[in-house]
Structure formats: C-alpha cells, structure tokens
C-alpha cells in the first residue's frame, strides 16, 4: 500500500541538531549518520508495520499506531501510521525520558 509520508519539523530539527553535534568532532561520522538515517527512513516507508509499537504512558495507540525504529541501538525514530499516512515525528536518544516521547504526540497536532 502506498502511503503519503509527512516528515514533521520536529524530526528535521532533531536530525539537524544531532548531525551538528557529531559534525563538531567528525564530519565523516556526521555524514555517515545522516546517510544511515535516510536508509532507515526508506526501510520504515517500505514496511512501517514491521517495527514495534511504542509503549509510553499517556500515548493512545488505538487510533494511530505509534511505532519506533532503532538506529545504532541509541536512537529511536518515532512515527505513527494512521490510515494511509506515515508521519515521521522525531528522533530521540534512548536515554531521554518517556515524557519527551509523549510530547511528540502533542507537537504532532500543533505543527505541519
């Protein structure tokens, strides 16, 4: 099934901030990071239901399936798949609190 893909501003901002942080020490690793994230996004686009559901308190997984894909066992790409959409919400470090992830839902409704 072909889904319309929406990449939220939060995801683009997260990616930019992580890239810039890595780029300070290693431009080569920063480029590799960005390329690998693009590859991971293509995998998500191809098979969004193949990744685990996100289980976070106060995150309603009934109407929209919130899911995540790990990258390097350190970062989670958070997205949801309502109806025929794929909405890429953000990228977070595994050590970030569940509240940060839950906030992605709030931000999802406030920006395009």
N, C-alpha and C positions, 0 to 999 in steps of 0.2 A: 504494500500500500504506500502510495506517495503521500508524504506529509508536508505541509507547509512548515518551514523552520523559521523560528523567531529567536534571535540572539539578543538578549536583554543588555542594556547599558551596563548593568552591574557586572555581568560576565566580562565584557570588554574592558571595563575598568580594573577588575581583578587581574585579568591576564596581563594588562599593561603594567600594573604595579609589580607583579611577580617577575615579569620579564626585566623590568628596570632594576630590580633588586639583584637578580642573578647577573645581569649585564655589568654591574659595577665591578665584579670580580672576574667574570669570564664571559666575554661576548660570544665565544664559541658555544658555551653551555646554554646561554640565553637563546641563541638561535635554535639549538637542538630542542630546547624546551618548547619553544613556540611551534616548531615543526611537528613535534610529537603530540602536542595538544591538538593541532589541526587533524592529524591522523586519527586521534582518539575521537574527535568530533565526527569524522566520517564514519567511524565504526558505530557510534551512537545513532547517527542518522540512518544507517543501514538496518540496525536491529535494536531499536530503543527498548523493547520489552525484554531483552536478554540480560539486562542489568538489574541488580537487586533494588527492591523498594526501599525508600528512605523511611526509617522508623524513628521519628522525633516527636516528642510530646507536643501537642497543640498543632500538629501538621495533619490536616484532614486528607487522607489518602483515598477517600471514597469517590469523589467526583473527578479528581485528577490524580493520575499516578505520579507521585514524586519519586524519582529514582536518582541513582548516582552511579558514576563510573570512576573507579580509582585510576589515578595516574601516578606511577612510581611509588605506590603504596603510601604516599604522603599527602596527595591532593585528591579532593573529590570534585568532580564536575557534577553539579546539581542541575537536574532538569525535570520537566514534567511533560506528560503526554496526554493532554485532554483531547478527546475526539480525534480529529485528523491533524492535530498540531503537534509539533515538537518545540518546546520552549526551553532554551538554554538559559538558566537563571544565574548561575555564578560558579566560581571555583573557590573552594575553601581548603585550608590546611586541616588535616585530620585532628590536630590539637585544638582547633577552635571549638568553642562551646556550642552545644546544641542550639542555644538561643540565636547564635549567628545564622545557623542554617534555617531556623524557624523564621527569622526576619526576612529571608529571601521570599517567603510567601507574601508578606506584607508589601515588600518592594515590587513584587511582581504585579500587583494591582495598581501601583502608583506611577509606573513609567512604561514607556514603549520603546 
